[in-house]
Amino acid sequence: MNSKNGHHRMDGTGSMNERDDILDFPGADELTAAGAVAPPPAERITAVRDLMARLAERETTSTRAALAHDAVLPPAVARPDGPTAYPAPPRTPRVIGGAAHGPDGEKQSGTRNRRSRGPRRRRLLVAGAAVAVLAAGAVAYPVLDVGGKPASTASAATRFLNEMAEVSTEAPAPQGKYWMSHYWAKDGRATATVTVYSDRSGTTWIRHPSGKVTVSGHNTADWPVGERRLSWTEFDRLPTDPAALKAHFSKDAAQRFGEIMSLLAESPASPRLRSALFQIVADTPGVTMTQNVKDSQGRPGTVINLPRKVEIPKEKLGAEHAAASLTYVHGPYYFIDPETSRVLEQTSELGATPLIRTTYLKVGWTDRIG
């Protein structure tokens, strides 16, 4: 069941999920509409549901950890002896069959959970097999205090992104038979560790938490570029001139930013194509950068974001609100490794426990599955 703006979504039990509760605030309609993008492709959602159904068949379902969400995001913790870290809960657990596991798969006896595109999208996340893709769609969340070092000027962000374009060209030539994406995804209450393998023929394999590998019944080995989904061959033929490449993406800057960042995070783009993608982002007005931060795994990086501010007028806030208006700022935020130009993590907001988070544990070429 959907509301007029698509806020309300039913979970597997027929009840409204956590997203609906979180978006139950004055001005949510305006906020979501301001960042609206196309929903994820049906085949991606089907692949996710297929994965979760198989997990449910193989695991014993018991207690799901309770999650709580504070109205105000906690500020980042500034450490005197090092860079600012955006702390995650103790190895943020995933709950599979009643047992709590951290992103690396270790079991935990007790958990204290809270919540985690995006322009997305998000989605969209990696090659269509994560729970997080179900959250796709531009949902905006209030960020009242992100803490840490102030975002840089646009010129500094441009310099950083152009540097990443240069770093991308220095990457070794692609080698391997399969493109692998191993990541941990969180969308509200749903979490999963997913490994997806794809080959150039379009076949996709999924490695389950149990270690078993199955061939996906859905072809997810295609790559979203603007409104099109390109086969591997078509993707390889994209121009590497930034101006020519930009014409293949959405005209809306925020949507184009999300599309390009998803490819930089998840796709087997060649070094020259990655360089061109970074150059397009570098030329996007309004992109900000925050240096010396750490992702949820403690990996140092630089965060980039194309912030979108939405002002909710007084008449939409209600009489109980004293403010003349309320301004929301939303992401997504991308953590980039400045040494390699790889995307480490994507979050819906900065803070300890974002509602939506995709942590890229390992992305690259491999010669074997499993």
C-alpha positions in Angstrom: 0.0 0.0 0.0 1.4 3.4 -1.0 0.6 6.9 0.1 0.3 9.5 -2.5 4.0 10.1 -2.4 5.1 6.5 -2.0 6.2 6.8 1.6 4.3 3.9 2.9 5.6 0.5 1.9 4.4 -2.9 3.3 6.8 -5.4 4.6 6.4 -9.2 4.3 4.0 -9.3 7.2 1.7 -6.8 5.8 2.6 -4.0 8.2 4.2 -0.7 7.5 7.9 -0.8 7.8 10.3 1.4 9.7 10.7 3.8 6.8 7.1 4.9 7.2 7.7 5.8 10.9 10.8 7.7 10.1 9.1 9.7 7.3 6.2 10.6 9.6 7.2 14.2 10.2 6.0 17.6 8.9 7.2 18.3 5.4 8.1 14.7 4.5 6.2 15.0 1.3 8.1 18.0 0.1 11.4 16.5 1.2 10.9 13.2 -0.6 9.5 14.9 -3.7 12.6 17.2 -3.9 14.9 14.2 -4.3 12.6 11.9 -6.2 14.2 9.6 -8.8 13.0 6.5 -10.7 12.5 3.4 -8.6 14.9 0.5 -8.9 14.3 -1.9 -11.8 11.8 -4.7 -11.1 14.4 -7.4 -11.8 16.7 -6.0 -9.1 14.0 -6.1 -6.5 13.0 -9.6 -7.5 16.6 -10.7 -7.2 16.8 -9.3 -3.7 13.6 -11.0 -2.7 14.9 -14.2 -4.2 18.0 -14.0 -2.1 16.2 -13.2 1.1 13.7 -16.0 0.5 16.5 -18.5 0.1 18.1 -17.2 3.3 14.9 -17.7 5.1 14.6 -21.3 3.9 18.1 -22.1 5.2 18.1 -20.4 8.5 16.0 -20.7 11.6 14.1 -17.5 12.2 13.9 -16.3 15.8 14.3 -12.9 17.4 15.0 -9.8 15.3 17.0 -7.2 17.1 15.1 -4.2 18.1 16.2 -1.0 16.4 15.8 2.5 17.7 16.2 5.8 16.0 16.9 9.1 17.8 15.4 12.2 16.4 18.8 14.0 16.3 21.8 12.3 14.7 24.7 12.1 17.1 27.7 14.2 16.1 30.9 12.6 14.9 33.5 12.0 17.5 36.6 14.2 17.1 39.6 12.4 18.3 42.6 14.4 19.5 45.1 11.8 18.3 43.8 11.3 14.8 41.2 12.1 12.1 37.6 12.4 12.8 35.8 9.1 12.9 32.1 8.5 12.2 31.7 5.6 14.7 29.6 2.6 13.9 27.9 0.5 16.6 30.2 -2.3 17.7 30.6 -4.1 14.4 27.1 -3.3 13.2 25.4 -6.7 13.2 23.3 -8.3 10.5 20.6 -10.6 11.7 20.2 -13.8 9.8 18.0 -16.5 11.3 18.1 -15.0 14.8 22.0 -15.0 15.0 23.7 -11.7 14.9 26.7 -11.3 12.6 29.1 -8.5 11.9 30.0 -7.3 8.4 32.8 -9.9 8.3 30.6 -12.7 9.4 31.5 -13.2 13.0 28.7 -14.3 15.4 27.8 -12.0 18.3 25.9 -13.2 21.3 24.1 -9.9 22.0 23.4 -6.9 19.9 22.4 -3.3 20.4 21.0 -2.3 17.1 19.9 0.9 15.5 19.1 1.8 12.0 21.3 2.6 8.4 21.0 5.7 -2.4 20.4 7.5 -1.5 19.8 9.5 -4.5 19.0 6.5 -4.5 18.8 5.2 -5.2 20.0 3.3 -4.1 20.4 1.8 -5.1 20.7 0.8 -5.8 23.2 -0.6 -4.7 25.5 -3.3 -6.1 24.3 -5.4 -9.1 20.9 -6.0 -7.7 21.2 -8.5 -5.0 21.2 -6.5 -1.8 18.4 -5.7 0.6 19.4 -2.1 0.4 18.1 -1.8 -3.1 14.6 -2.2 -1.8 15.0 1.2 -0.3 15.9 2.7 -3.6 14.3 6.0 -4.4 15.3 9.3 -3.2 14.4 9.4 0.4 15.7 12.3 2.3 16.6 12.3 6.0 17.1 15.3 8.3 20.7 15.9 9.2 20.8 18.2 12.1 24.5 17.8 13.1 27.0 15.8 11.1 30.0 16.8 13.2 33.5 16.4 12.0 35.5 18.8 9.9 33.5 21.4 7.9 32.8 20.5 4.3 35.3 22.0 1.9 34.8 24.7 -0.7 33.6 23.6 -4.1 37.1 24.4 -5.5 38.7 22.0 -3.1 36.2 19.3 -3.9 36.9 19.8 -7.6 40.6 19.5 -7.1 40.2 16.3 -5.1 37.9 14.7 -7.7 40.3 15.6 -10.5 43.0 14.0 -8.5 40.9 10.9 -8.3 40.5 11.0 -12.1 44.2 10.9 -12.4 44.6 8.1 -9.8 42.0 6.1 -11.7 44.1 6.1 -14.9 47.0 4.6 -12.9 45.0 1.5 -12.0 46.3 -1.8 -13.4 44.6 -3.2 -16.5 41.5 -5.3 -15.7 42.3 -9.0 -15.2 40.0 -11.8 -14.2 37.1 -13.8 -15.4 34.4 -12.6 -13.0 33.5 -9.2 -11.6 32.9 -9.5 -7.9 31.1 -7.2 -5.5 31.2 -8.2 -1.8 29.4 -5.8 0.4 27.3 -5.4 3.5 24.0 -3.6 3.1 21.5 -2.1 5.5 18.1 -0.7 4.8 16.2 0.1 8.0 15.7 -3.2 9.7 16.9 -5.4 6.9 20.6 -6.2 6.7 22.6 -8.7 4.6 26.1 -9.5 3.5 26.1 -10.2 -0.2 28.6 -11.4 -2.7 27.7 -11.2 -6.4 29.7 -12.5 -9.3 29.0 -11.6 -13.0 30.6 -12.6 -16.2 30.5 -10.9 -19.6 27.8 -13.3 -20.9 25.4 -11.8 -18.4 25.3 -14.7 -15.9 25.1 -13.8 -12.3 26.0 -15.9 -9.2 25.2 -15.2 -5.6 27.2 -16.5 -2.7 24.9 -16.9 0.4 26.0 -16.4 4.0 26.1 -20.1 4.4 28.8 -20.3 1.7 26.6 -21.9 -0.9 26.7 -20.4 -4.4 23.7 -20.3 -6.6 23.1 -19.0 -10.1 20.7 -16.1 -10.0 17.5 -16.5 -12.0 17.8 -12.9 -13.0 20.2 -11.3 -15.3 21.7 -8.5 -13.2 24.9 -8.2 -15.1 23.9 -4.9 -16.8 24.8 -1.4 -15.9 22.5 1.6 -15.4 23.5 4.6 -17.4 21.0 7.4 -17.4 17.6 5.8 -18.4 19.2 2.8 -20.1 20.6 -0.4 -18.8 23.6 -1.4 -20.8 25.0 -4.8 -21.5 28.6 -5.4 -20.7 29.5 -4.9 -24.4 27.6 -1.7 -24.6 29.1 -0.5 -21.3 32.6 -1.1 -22.6 31.8 1.1 -25.6 30.9 4.2 -23.7 33.0 7.2 -24.6 35.8 8.2 -22.3 35.7 11.9 -23.3 33.9 13.5 -20.3 31.7 15.8 -22.4 30.5 13.0 -24.7 30.0 10.6 -21.7 28.0 13.2 -19.8 25.4 13.2 -22.5 24.5 9.6 -21.7 23.4 10.5 -18.1 20.4 12.3 -16.7 20.3 16.1 -17.1 19.4 16.7 -13.5 22.7 17.2 -11.7 21.7 15.4 -8.5 20.4 12.4 -10.3 23.4 12.3 -12.6 25.7 12.5 -9.5 24.0 9.4 -8.0 24.1 7.5 -11.3 27.8 8.1 -11.7 28.7 7.4 -8.1 26.9 4.1 -8.3 29.0 3.1 -11.3 32.2 4.2 -9.6 31.3 2.1 -6.6 30.0 -1.0 -8.3 30.8 -1.4 -12.0 33.8 -2.9 -13.9 34.5 0.5 -15.5 37.9 0.6 -17.2 40.5 3.0 -15.8 39.9 5.6 -18.6 36.1 5.4 -18.1 36.5 5.8 -14.3 38.6 8.8 -14.9 36.0 10.4 -17.2 33.3 9.7 -14.6 35.3 11.4 -11.9 35.8 14.4 -14.2 32.1 14.8 -14.7 31.5 14.8 -11.0 34.4 17.3 -10.6 32.6 19.7 -12.9 29.3 19.4 -11.0 28.5 22.6 -9.1 27.8 22.2 -5.4 29.7 19.0 -4.7 31.3 19.2 -1.2 34.1 17.3 0.4 35.0 16.3 3.9 38.5 15.0 4.5 40.0 12.8 7.2 37.0 10.7 8.0 36.6 6.9 8.5 33.9 4.6 7.3 32.2 2.0 9.4 35.1 -0.4 9.0 37.6 2.2 10.2 39.1 2.8 6.7 40.3 6.4 6.2 38.8 8.3 3.3 37.3 11.4 2.0 33.5 12.0 1.8 31.9 13.7 -1.1 28.3 14.8 -1.3 26.0 16.9 -3.4 23.8 18.3 -0.7 20.2 19.2 -1.4 18.4 21.6 0.9 14.7 21.5 1.2 12.9 24.2 3.2 9.6 23.3 4.8 7.4 26.4 5.2 5.7 27.3 8.5 2.2 26.3 7.3 3.4 22.7 6.6 5.1 22.4 10.0 2.0 22.7 12.1 1.1 24.9 15.1 3.2 22.9 17.5 6.4 24.1 15.8 7.7 27.5 16.8 10.2 27.8 13.9 9.2 30.0 10.9 10.6 27.2 8.7 12.7 24.1 8.8 15.5 23.2 6.5 16.6 19.6 5.7 19.9 18.6 4.2 20.2 15.2 2.7 22.8 13.0 1.0 23.8 10.4 0.0 27.4 10.5 1.1 30.2 8.6 -0.5 33.4 7.6 1.2 36.3 7.5 -1.2 39.8 6.0 -0.7 42.1 8.8 -1.8 44.9 6.3 -2.5 43.0 4.1 -4.9 39.9 6.2 -5.9 37.7 3.3 -4.9 34.3 3.9 -3.2 34.4 2.4 0.3 31.0 3.2 1.5 27.7 4.9 0.8 25.4 6.2 3.5 22.1 8.1 3.6 23.5 10.5 6.2 26.7 11.0 8.2 26.6 9.7 11.8 26.9 6.6 13.8 24.0 4.6 12.4 22.5 5.8 9.1 19.3 4.3 8.0 20.7 3.1 4.7 24.3 2.0 4.3 26.3 0.0 1.8 29.8 -0.9 2.8 31.9 -2.2 -0.1 34.1 -4.8 1.5 35.8 -6.0 -1.7 35.0 -5.0 -5.3 37.1 -6.1 -8.3 38.1 -8.9 -10.7 38.6 -12.5 -9.7 39.2 -15.8 -11.5 37.1 -18.0 -9.3 33.6 -18.0 -7.7 33.2 -18.9 -4.0 
